[in-house]
């Protein structure tokens, strides 16, 4: 497979040019990163420019759009956070309403505050000890109640691998003529599983993929994909342009918005890793990975652990060992003692994240750990928190307003000025503009959140 960005940088290296440009290491093979510095370049003739690309970077975008079946795709060296900001900016009108799932990343909340978007929350439900799934009927109800909504924004998969019914939610959104925007940061691999569950395939208008989370790419590597139906709406004659080197109208709008939020010095190492990831994808064995994870799930179930029910992302092992006497955090500690570092753990769940590059011996190590885990006295159940705070201000009204930082214990009756969540992609306990009561104080303390910004 051609690698135009790598070829352009290699050609530049071999010219042995005196580098009188950024970055300051000048491509010298010194320090921790050694030979990598030679590939860490900037926008010079031949290497293209991310926000106005028509060379190697654009060819990588076209390759991504072909791999994912999108109308177009945009590279991001700023992770999915940059893609989320771009998606929301494309849909936003100052002071507009957005239907959004409460399971949300803090970057989306911050973007809503900056863009003046006021979210109407749809709470996931339907899974014991977990937040659950966004229900199509709840999205329908929210759109009927708010016919002025600009878009629907949901997270799927969530941090625990729970996948919502994107196809059904997309159908609801088409019925109401609003775009469906999906935070698919944890689902870049879904296109390549035995059953294609990628949001673009299932009818989403746009979605972000964190390529680095589940695919072989450097941290910060991500992509924004545009659905074909969504893109066609913006074309004067209702057809996508061909050839597409300049991109569709929606693509150009997305580039404009991405340049507003993104760094003017995007990492070429990250973008080079995206090109390399595209080259590796056809040879990665996702089927074998899925089989090995199912084997681990079978072992966990045989040991008396619980795994989530329903549709999941197929790349994580998520286990609840409370019936064996372990909290998720205690289980994670035992894993670390056995040389296994999990992705995340909370009061109930421990999450292990795999990829097609996980080696057989590594699966065997996890299997041996699960099989040899001693059993203890069962722990009491731990329900997922479901406190619904009172909204006293819109999110934009409370965002970045004058505030003070207080101990949570002193916040009763005050209005939050910031989002607080037990983990970045989880369900926030409180959002800007919501009132703090005693139940919320307990929930914040139980989540390990002891300080909170509140409006003055």
KELOGU-214074 format. One record per residue: residue in three letters; y negated, x negated, z of N, C-alpha, C, O in turn. Coordinates in steps of 0.05 Angstrom, whole numbers, plus 5000, padded with zeros to 4 digits. Atoms other than C-alpha are relative to their C-alpha. Layout:
# KELOGU-214074
ALAYXZYXZYXZYXZ
...
END
This chain:
# KELOGU-214074
UNK502449835000500050005000497549825000497449635015
UNK502550155001493149744982498550035027498550245039
UNK501650004975488749555041497249894993496649654998
UNK502550105011481749515011498149875021496749685014
UNK501750124981478049375076501049725008499549535010
UNK498850264994482848815095499549804977498849574982
UNK500550175023482248535025497149904998496649674992
UNK502850075001474648545028499349795021497949605016
UNK500550194978474548185095501349734995500249525000
UNK498650255007479747675073498549854979498249604981
UNK501650145021475647525011497649875011496849655003
UNK502450124987469547415054500849765016499449555016
UNK499150234984473446955101500549764983499649544989
UNK499250235016476046525045497749884985498049664975
UNK502350125012469146425016498749795018497049635010
UNK501050194980467646035080496950005001495649795002
UNK502949965000460546315080498949925028500249975048
UNK501450054975455646075133499050275010497350404998
UNK500649734990455146705176497350005015497349955040
UNK502649984987447746785190499450305005497250404998
UNK500249724994448847505212501650065025503049895035
UNK498449914976451747905270503050004992503650024968
UNK500350044972456247855310499749705008500149524991
UNK500850264992454447245351502349805002501849565003
UNK497850204999461446935353500449864973501849664971
UNK500050125027460446785278502849964988503149794970
UNK497350015012467846885264501649755009503749704998
UNK498750244991469746255302502550075016502550265032
UNK497549954986476846215329499949875027501049655032
UNK500350114973475046105401500150235020499750465013
UNK499949794979475646475467502550164999504450094985
UNK497649844996480547015485501050134974503450154971
UNK499149855024480647365417500649834976501549934956
UNK499150195020481746745375499650094971497350134963
UNK500149955029483346905302498850284994497850324972
UNK501149735005481147635310497149994993496150154978
UNK502850015005473947415310499349974970497250064962
UNK500550035028474447225237499950264985498750284964
UNK499949745013475747955220497950195011497550425002
UNK502149834988470148225264497449954987495949774994
UNK502450045016464548295214498050235004498350405022
UNK501949794999458648745202499650114971501150044953
UNK500449885027455749135142498749784982496349734983
UNK500850195020455348605088501150094973502950254972
UNK499049925026456448665013503149984999504249765003
UNK497150005002463748865003501450145022503650245019
UNK498649884977465349135073499250295005500450425022
UNK500749724999461849805064498350065026498049885043
UNK501649914977457550195115501050285008501050464992
UNK498649774991460750735157498650274994499950454984
UNK501349745003455451275153498950054972497850264966
UNK500849975028453951165079502049854983501349664968
UNK497950175012460650925053500850094972500950334967
UNK499049945027463050884982501949794990502649784966
UNK498250215006467650284984502650015016503850225017
UNK497550014985473550065028500250215022502350325026
UNK499849804978471750525086500350284988501850445000
UNK499649735012471151125040502850034989503950254991
UNK497349985009477850965009501950055023503950195020
UNK498449954976480850955079499850295008501750415016
UNK500349724994477851635092501550184981502750384990
UNK498549835020480751915028503049985005504550175001
UNK497150034993487551625048500750175024502950305024
UNK499549844977487051965115500150304993501850455002
UNK500149725007485152635084502550084984503550304987
UNK497549945015491252585037502350015019504150185016
UNK497850004981495852415095500150265017502250365023
UNK500149774983493453005136499550264986499450484999
UNK500449765015492253505080497450135006497150385005
UNK502649904993484953575098498350014974498849874955
UNK501950015022479153735051498649735000498049634978
UNK501250264998476053095076500449905029500950065047
UNK499750124974476552615135497949795004497049664984
UNK502050204993471552165170501149815020502449895039
UNK499250204980472951515206498150015024495750075021
UNK501650034976470551435277500949755015503349725021
UNK499450234982470150785316499050065028499149885045
UNK500949924974467451175375501850205013500950375029
UNK498049824989473851555392499550284992497850354976
UNK500349715005474652305391497450115011496450325002
UNK502649904989468352375433497950024978496450224978
UNK501949995022464152205372500750234981498950374971
UNK499149795018468252695330499350285012498450464998
UNK500649754986467353245382497050064999496250294993
UNK502949975002459853135384499250094972497450264968
UNK500749935028459653175308500850284993499350434981
UNK499149735005463853815304498150215011497450404998
UNK501749814987459454165353497250014988496050224986
UNK502650025013453053925320500050144973498050264966
UNK499849875026455454185253499950315003498850454986
UNK499949714995456454885283497650105014497150355015
UNK501949914980450554895329497450114987496550014966
UNK502849925004444055285326498849995028500150075048
UNK501250044973439255145383500150275016499250475007
UNK499849764983440755635439502350194993502450415002
UNK497849835009447155905406502250035020502449885040
UNK497749954983453456175438502549894987502949904963
UNK497550125009460155835433502350115017502150105042
UNK497549934986467056115452501649755004502349614985
UNK498750254995470555535487502150035021501850175040
UNK498050004979476955425525499049835023497749635020
UNK500950144976475755205596501449725003500349545016
UNK498750275001480754625585498549844980498849884956
UNK502050135018475554155557499449725010499449675034
UNK500750284993473653425555497049995007495450144996
UNK502750024991467253215589498049944977495750024978
UNK501850065022464452955523499150254986496850264975
UNK500849755013464453665495497950155017496050265006
UNK502049874982460753935556497349864997495250004996
UNK502550155003455553385550498650064973496250094972
UNK501149935026454753535476498850284999496750324987
UNK501149734999453754275490497350005014495550145005
UNK502650014986448254105539497849884983495649994982
UNK502050125017444653655490499350184976497050184968
UNK500549835023445354165433499050275007498350434990
UNK501049734992443254765474502150224996501350454995
UNK497949805004449955115465500850115027501349975046
UNK499249874976451755625518502950104997503350294982
UNK497249925004459355685525500850255015499850305037
UNK498649784987463156315540502949915004504349864984
UNK497450134995469456075574502450194997502350425005
UNK497449875001476456285556502049835016502349595010
UNK498250164983481456075609502850004989504050214984
UNK497150015007488355825588501650135023500850145046
UNK498349874980494056185624502950004990503549944967
UNK497249955008501456325625502049795006504349814997
UNK498050214994504655695653499849935030497649865039
UNK499950064971506755585726499349715005500349534991
UNK500850274992503454975758498449854979497749624983
UNK501650125021499554835694497850194991498050434996
UNK502149835009493255095661501050214980500150444980
UNK498849815019497455425606498749974973497549774966
UNK500950015028495455605535497750204996497550405010
UNK502049815008489455925503501350224985502850174966
UNK498649775012491656625484498350124977495950174981
UNK501549885022489656915416498550255008496350304999
UNK501249754992488257585448497549965017495650125015
UNK502350064984483357275497497749904982495349964987
UNK502050095019479656935439498950254985496550274981
UNK500949755013479457615403498150155018496050245008
UNK501749844982476557955464497349875004495350005004
UNK502550144997471257415473498250034975495850064978
UNK501549975025469157465400498950284997496750324987
UNK501049725002468558225404497750035019495750175013
UNK502149974980464258155467497549834992495349895001
UNK502250175008459957615434500049964970500749754960
UNK500050025030459257765359498149804989498349744965
UNK501950205010453657255354501149725003499749534997
UNK498850274995458356675372500049844974500749944953
UNK500150175024457556085325502749884993503249824969
UNK497450135005464655805332501850045024500950135046
UNK498050014979470955775374500949715003501549584983
UNK499350284995472555105407502250005021501950105043
UNK497850024981479254965440501249725000500949564982
UNK498650254997483354375465503050064997504150225012
UNK497149975004490554335439501049764983500049724961
UNK498649984975494853965458498149925023496149785019
UNK501550094977492153885528501249745011503149644999
UNK499150264989493253275572503050005008504349805008
UNK497149974992500153545593501850064976504150124980
UNK498449965024502453635521500350294993501950354974
UNK499749725005501654395522498550074974496150014972
UNK501149935027500354665451499550304999501350465004
UNK500649725004496755325439500750094972501349924954
UNK499349885026498255795380497649984981496150174978
UNK502350055017493255495332500050194976497850294969
UNK499949835024495655905272498950285007497450404992
UNK500949744992494556565310497050005007495650195000
UNK502950014993487756345338498349964975496250084973
UNK501450045025485656115269499750274985497650324973
UNK500149745014487356805241497950185013496550324999
UNK502049854986483057125295497249914991495450074987
UNK502650115008477256665277499350074971496950144966
UNK500649925028477856815202499250305000497450374985
UNK500649714999477757565219497150045008495850224998
UNK502849984990471057455255498149824985495749804992
UNK501750185017468456955203498649785016496249735012
UNK501150224985467356395253502049764997504449804995
UNK498350235002470055675248501649955026500550005048
UNK498450084977475655445294499949695001500949564983
UNK500250284995474254745321502049925021502150045043
UNK497850074982480054395355499849705009499649524993
UNK499750274989480053795402503049945000504550015018
UNK497250085003486653505378500349705006502049564994
UNK500150294994485252825409502849905007503549675000
UNK497450094992492352795437502250084980504650064986
UNK498049905019495753055374499949884972500750014953
UNK500150135027494552565317502749984987503049984963
UNK497350035010502052505311501350264990503350254977
UNK498749745006503353255302500650054971502450194964
UNK499549975029502853205226502749894992503849984972
UNK497750155009508952755224502550065016504649935012
UNK497649924985513753105272501850164982501150234959
UNK498049855015519953485249498850264990499350354967
UNK501549775008515554105247497149945002496049875023
UNK502850075002508453995224498350205016498150435009
UNK501649824983504054285280497149915001495649975020
UNK502750104999497553935262498050234996498650414979
UNK501949785002491454395270499050064971498650294964
UNK500949965028489154285198502150154984501550334968
UNK497849865013495954505173500150305008500750474992
UNK499749734989495655125217497450174997497350395007
UNK502349845007488755345193497449955015495550105013
UNK502550074986483555015238497949924980498549824958
UNK502250075018476754915207499449705002498849584981
UNK500450294996475954215236501449925026501850085044
UNK498850114976479353775287499649715002499249574982
UNK500150294996478953095318502749905008504250045021
UNK497550144993484752615324499449735012498049574999
UNK500250284989484852015371502449854990504649875002
UNK497750145012489151575328501249805020503649755020
UNK499050204981489651055384501750115022503249965035
UNK498549894978492751535434503050014995504649955012
UNK497249965005499351655399501049854975503449854969
UNK499350155025499251225335499149705004497649645022
UNK500750284997498750465325497249934989496949844966
UNK502850065007491150375324498649905025499549975048
UNK501450104977486250025369498550225015497750425003
UNK501549814984482850395426497250054988495849874981
UNK502649925013476850785399500450094971498550204959
UNK499549915028480150925331500650305000502350405014
UNK499649705001479551665313499250094972498149944956
UNK500749885026478552135255499150295005500150435022
UNK500849735001474952785242501050124974500250024953
UNK498949875023478653245194498650274995498150425013
UNK501349755008475453815155502050174985503250084966
UNK498249825013479654415135498950094973496550104969
UNK500849945028479554635062498450264999496450284985
UNK501549755001477355355075497249975011495350085001
UNK502650054987471655115120498249854980495949924977
UNK501650165018469354605069499150164975496850134966
UNK500649845024469555095010497550185005496050234987
UNK502349824994464555555046497349874994495450014988
UNK502550145004459255015038499449924971497349824965
UNK500450095028460254884964498750224984499450464987
UNK501549805015455455244917501750184983501250424981
UNK498349835018460955484870502750075014504550175001
UNK497649934985466255564925502549844993504749924997
UNK497750175007470554984900499449725011497149635012
UNK500450284991471654284928499449824976500649864955
UNK500750175023468553734885502349814993503949735010
UNK498150215009472853254845498749854977497649974959
UNK498950174979472652664843498450025026496150115027
UNK501149954973471252644918498749755013498449745037
UNK500950254988468351944927497550055016497049915036
UNK502449934985461752254951500550215022498850265038
UNK499349804980465352784992498850274995496950304979
UNK501049735003464253524997497450045016496649865030
UNK502549954986457853835023500349985030498749875044
UNK499450004971460853935092500449715010499549645032
UNK499650284993463053205093497449865003497049715022
UNK502550134999456052975079498450095025496949935037
UNK501349904976453353425134501349875025499849805044
UNK498650124977458653145182499149715003498749615025
UNK500950284999456652425164497249995012496649815029
UNK502750004990449452595179500050045031498649905045
UNK499949954971451152875248501449785015500649715037
UNK498750234988455952305263498149775004498349625024
UNK501950224998450451805250497950055022496849865033
UNK501949934978446052175301501149915027499749805044
UNK498850064974451052065358501349725001501649615022
UNK498350245001454851435335498449755002496049744996
UNK501250265000453350705345499349914972500849964953
UNK500750125026449650355288501649744996501249614975
UNK498350245003454549775300502950075005504149975024
UNK497249934996461450085292501849764997501349584980
UNK498250235000467149605305501749994975503250184969
UNK498350045024470349335241502949955008504750014993
UNK497250034991476549145282501350275004503650314996
UNK498949734996477449875301500550134973502650254969
UNK499749875026476350115230502249864983503750004968
UNK497850145013481049575203502750105011504650114997
UNK497549904988486249835252500750274990503150354989
UNK499449735012485550535223501249974973503250104966
UNK498850055027486950265153502949905004504649984989
UNK497350104995492949895181501950225010504250235002
UNK498449774990495350525217500950174976503250254975
UNK499349845024495150905150502349874985504150004975
UNK497950145014499550365120502650015014504750015001
UNK497650004984504550395177501350285001503750305004
UNK499049734995505251155181502550084985504350194997
UNK497649925015510351255125502649885011504849995006
UNK497550144991515250775159500650065029502749975039
UNK499549944972514751055230502050235003501850434989
UNK497949814997520751445254499450195023500250145046
UNK500849814979517952045292502550175008502650265031
UNK497649844994524652415288501749865022502549995041
UNK498550154980528251865327498650005027499850025048
UNK501550004975522651835378500450275014500950285038
UNK499649734988523252595389502850035012503050145034
UNK497349994989530752535399500349855026501549955045
UNK499950164976529951995451498550135023499450125046
UNK501549864979524752395489501650245010501650305034
UNK498449774992529253005488502349925018503150065037
UNK497950114983534752575518499049965028500350025048
UNK501250054974530152375575499550275014499850295038
UNK500449734988528353115586502650115010502650235032
UNK497349904991535753285590500849875026501950005044
UNK499350154976536652745643498350115024499450165045
UNK501849894980530653005682500950275010501050325034
UNK499049744992533253715681502649995015502950135035
UNK497450034986540253495702499649905029501249965046
UNK500650104973537053145762498650215017498350165041
UNK501349794984533553785783497050004998495750155013
UNK502950005004526653635758499350244981501150364969
UNK501049795018522454135719498349894979496749704984
UNK501750075022519154055651498550254991499550474994
UNK501549765009513854515621501650164979503250054964
UNK498749825019516255115581498350034975495949974975
UNK501549935024514255315511499349774982500449554985
UNK500750205020511154935453498549775013496549805027
UNK501250244990509354215469499649794978500649844956
UNK500750195021506953605432502249814992501949674972
UNK497750165008513653245431499849705002501549564993
UNK500350294997511052565449499749915029499549675035
UNK500350064972510552605525502550105015503750315008
UNK498149904980515552665581498350085024497149915037
UNK501649894978512253115633502050125020503450315014
UNK498049914981516253215697498750085027496849955036
UNK500749904974515453595762502449945018504550065015
UNK497850084982519753275817499650115028500850005047
UNK500549904973517253695876502550115013502950095037
UNK497549904989524154015884501749775010503649815025
UNK498550234990526753305895498549865022499449655033
UNK501550124978521453155947497749824992496849665009
UNK502150185009516252795905497650154989497950344974
UNK502349925015509152935886499949834974501349634972
UNK500250155024507152695817499049715006500049524994
UNK501050264994503252125848502049825014502249585009
UNK497950154987509051915893502049904980503149684981
UNK498150085021513651915832498949774984500349594977
UNK501350215015508651485795500149735015500549525002
UNK499850254984508650975852502849884998503149644995
UNK497250105003516250925848500449884972501849684969
UNK499850115028515750835772498849724998500049544987
UNK501350265002510850265780501749785014501849565005
UNK498350194986515449935830502449914983503549704987
UNK497850065018520849965776499049894973500549864954
UNK501150125025516149665723499350204978499250124955
UNK500749795020514350325689497250105007496850195030
UNK502749904995506950505683499650274986499550274961
UNK500449745012505851255671497250034989495449884995
UNK502649935011500051555632498250125022495850055023
UNK501749854981497752005689501950135020504250185015
UNK498549854980500052335753498150155017495950065023
UNK501649844982497352885797501750105024503749985029
UNK498649914977499653295857502950104993504650105011
UNK497449895008505553575817501349844978503749774980
UNK498850115025506553245749499649704997497649595006
UNK500350285010507852545724500450014970502250144960
UNK500050005029506552415650500649724989499249534996
UNK499450255014509751875608499650054970500650244959
UNK500749975028507051775538501549784983501449554989
UNK498550185017511351475483498849984972496750114967
UNK500950015028510451305409502449904983504449814995
UNK497850115016514751105350500549705004502549594995
UNK499750284995513550385372501349945027501849715033
UNK498650044975516850485440502849914993504250034977
UNK497450135007523150055439502350145015501950255037
UNK497749874987530250305456500449915029501050085046
UNK499650094973530549865518498050135019498650165043
UNK502049874983524250195544500850295007500450375030
UNK498949744994527250885538502349985020502550145038
UNK497750044981533450615573499049955028500250055048
UNK501150064973529150365631499150265013499550295037
UNK500849744989526151065640502450175007502550295028
UNK497649854995532951385635501449905026502250065042
UNK498850114976535750915688498450075025499650135046
UNK501749924978529851065733500650295008500950355032
UNK499549724995530951815727502750055012503050215031
UNK497249964991538451775738500449895029502149995043
UNK499650124974537751345801498050095021498049985043
UNK502149914981532051725834501350145024502750345020
UNK498949874976534051905906498750285004496450324997
UNK501049734995533252645925499150025029500449915047
UNK501049954974529152855984499750305005500750464990
UNK500449724993527053506017497950124981495850014977
UNK501949885019523653985968497250045013497050105036
UNK502849954991516054045973499150284993500250404974
UNK500949735006512354705974498650004973497649804963
UNK501249975027509754975908497049945001495749975022
UNK502850075003502854775884498950154976499450064953
UNK501049845023499355295841497649864987496049735001
UNK502350115014494355085788497550145009497650395011
UNK502449874990487355215814498850204980498750154956
UNK501049795018484355865786497450125010496950365006
UNK502649904990477555925820498150034976497849854960
UNK501949945021472556245773497250005011496450195024
UNK502650024987465556005793498050214989498350304966
UNK502249825008459456455790498049854983497149634991
UNK501950135018454856285732497250105007496650335005
UNK502749934992447556265755497949904979495750004979
UNK501850105021444455865697501849954976504249924978
UNK498550095023446555735626500549705002499149565016
UNK499450285000449555055614497649834991496949645005
UNK502450165008443454805575497750015020496349825024
UNK502149984980438755065629500549805024498649705036
UNK499450174977442354645682500449714992500449535009
UNK499350275009443954035640497649815000495549884988
UNK502150214999439753405653497450095013495349985008
UNK502349914984435053795698499849825025501749685032
UNK500450164976432153475761502250085020502650315026
UNK497749954982437953405810500149795022498649605022
UNK499450204979440453045871503049995005504450185001
UNK497150054995447152755891500550055030499349925047
UNK499449934972450053055954503049995005504650014987
UNK497149964993456753045992500750294993499250484998
UNK499149735008460753645967499950195024499350425021
UNK500149834976461053896039497350125005497150325020
UNK502749904995453554006037498950174976496550234975
UNK500949875025453354375970500350304999499850434979
UNK499649715001454955095990497450144994495350095006
UNK502349845008450255575956498249864979496449984968
UNK501650145020447455035909501250044972503450134969
UNK499149975028447955025833500649734988499049544990
UNK499250265011451754465799498349924976497450094961
UNK501550125022448054005751501749834982500749724963
UNK498350185015454053635724502850124999503550285017
UNK497249925002461253755702501749835018501249585019
UNK498250154984466653545750502850104994503550334996
UNK497349945008473953515730501949795013501149565015
UNK498150194988480153205764500749774981501249554989
UNK499550215020481452825698498450084975498050324971
UNK501849935022477052785635500950224982499250394974
UNK499349785018481153245591501250245014502550415001
UNK498849784986483053735645498150245001496250264986
UNK501749774996480154405667497949935021498749895044
UNK502150074980473454255701500050205023500250445019
UNK500349834976472854515772497450154999497350395006
UNK502749875001465454655762498549894976498849664968
UNK501750075023460554645704497050015008496350155027
UNK502949974995452954555702499250304999500050444980
UNK500949724999449755215722501750185017501050415020
UNK498349834984455355465766499549955030498949735039
UNK500650004971454555635840502449895016504749955011
UNK497950124983458355245893500450195025498550245040
UNK499449854976461855675946502249865015503049645007
UNK498150144982466955516000502749944985503949734989
UNK497550045014472955605954499749764981501649604978
UNK500450235018469955115904499849745015500849535006
UNK500250244984468354615959502849905007503449665005
UNK497350084994475654625980501549894976502949684978
UNK498750095024478054555909499049734991500549564982
UNK501250265006473253975896501249785018501949575009
UNK498850194981475653625959502949944994503849714995
UNK497150045006482953745941500449844975502549714972
UNK499850155025481553435873499049725003498949574983
UNK501050274995478752805905497149964992496149744990
UNK502850025007471552975885498350055025498350275035
UNK501449984974467052835945497050004997495650075017
UNK502850005004460152775914499450174975501050184956
UNK500649825022456653265867496950014995495450015014
UNK502849965007450053305830499350304999500750454986
UNK500849724999446453955844497050024993495549824997
UNK502849965007439754245820498349995025499150085046
UNK501950004978433854115864498650275003497050315021
END
